[in-house]
């Protein structure tokens, strides 16, 4: 209760008001209001999730590290190509798990517990709220991403990592796309139970039917064609291209384009839906 009360106080104060009193209407529009709302929502999430975020980061790190180490148990000698794909694909999971899968589940829990109505009633621009949640996902995803890369480098020294400056574009874009897709799922689906079910299906699809930790050539041609229009393949492509040299043969420019379109379309859909319910 203390944590929730403190978060509410910080949020209202960040919006320029007094706890228990609605902020002035004048503060609800314009760049100053947007920035105030963004800062308040970042504080809200970090305050209310300070223990959960650390735990989730640890779990994500365990998922990535476990995947990197677990694949080695299947082979006496891991083929170089398999090692390269696992080493560069497992970190992608770290970047999208929180925003695309856990985020919708958290919103579903809020809907079930009644906290969703309060969050939706806050006088914060929907774009600022979305940007704040993206920031939190970026903060929560980067440490596991780095941890998985370090373990992959130690476990598979034969993998020739060549981290390039474009990584500063690829990583934020992947987190943004994953967050916006999850954001759209969270707010477009009314029933929390259906949200939980869809996220479970996404986990299954991510691990087994998207070429993230294995080459696309190992899938049937029809499934490769389907994945060409879905974001998961392109998330792996842009990150893998930023971490290695010569491993990616796909059209990286198209991957960035498809990923950006998905991110913007999902974000627009979520913001529109959230705006309807306010």
Secondary structure as GFF3:
##gff-version 3
##sequence-region A 1 278
A	DSSP	alpha_helix	2	14	.	.	.	ID=ss1
A	DSSP	three_ten_helix	25	28	.	.	.	ID=ss2
A	DSSP	alpha_helix	31	48	.	.	.	ID=ss3
A	DSSP	alpha_helix	50	71	.	.	.	ID=ss4
A	DSSP	alpha_helix	80	96	.	.	.	ID=ss5
A	DSSP	pi_helix	97	102	.	.	.	ID=ss6
A	DSSP	alpha_helix	103	113	.	.	.	ID=ss7
A	DSSP	alpha_helix	115	121	.	.	.	ID=ss8
A	DSSP	alpha_helix	126	155	.	.	.	ID=ss9
A	DSSP	alpha_helix	167	188	.	.	.	ID=ss10
A	DSSP	alpha_helix	192	208	.	.	.	ID=ss11
A	DSSP	three_ten_helix	216	218	.	.	.	ID=ss12
A	DSSP	alpha_helix	221	227	.	.	.	ID=ss13
A	DSSP	alpha_helix	231	243	.	.	.	ID=ss14
A	DSSP	alpha_helix	252	276	.	.	.	ID=ss15
###
